Amino acid sequence: MGGLPEVAFLGRSNVGKSSLINALAGKRGLAFTSNTPGRTQSINFYRIDGNLHFVDLPGYGYAQVPLATKAEWAKLIEYYLRERSSLKLSFLILDARRGWMEKDLELKEWLEVNNRPYVVVASKIDKLNQAEQQRGLKAIRQHAEPLPFSAVTGRGVREIWQAITKTHQLQ
Ligand code: GDP
């Protein structure tokens, strides 16, 4: 698994993480490569274009998940985010309708403390009308500039890929 640069995807359960990964991968030949087994959750790696891994980290924030499982999630994610030298960029995905939730803010601060570069994505933007979009994006901007995204319309795919490419070129 080592070697190839990695781009990680983080977000609350149901935020649209899988849809984002699929939209970005598009015809680029997404190939599931391996996973690191956990008790109930795992980290999935997808090889993209033969020279990059997308890393699908388990979603967080299901209220009904028992505390022990949450602790395990935190351990797995924190270990990966802290130790992984091939990790180049993380996407922190927010639902454009909901904006920042407490866990998202915790994760954002954690990424900053650990000097991990990240980009915020405002997902499901198609579910909002123009006025709602402006309000939603403005609220998210209080903490970070988001890239609006929709898996339905494809809005944002190009900008998100540009962010990945830019990070790549900086290495
Ligand atoms: P995950 O649990 O974060 O991986 O979320 P999924 O990608 O499975 O998406 C959760 C639900 O939201 C599914 O019903 C998706 O069809 C829906 N969804 C995801 N992204 C979008 C989007 O951009 N627009 C709309 N309208 N629905 C979306």
Residues whose N, C-alpha, C, O or C-beta is under 5 A from the ligand:
A	BS01	GDP	R12 S13 N14 V15 G16 K17 S18 S19 S123 K124 I125 D126 K127 F149 S150 A151 V152
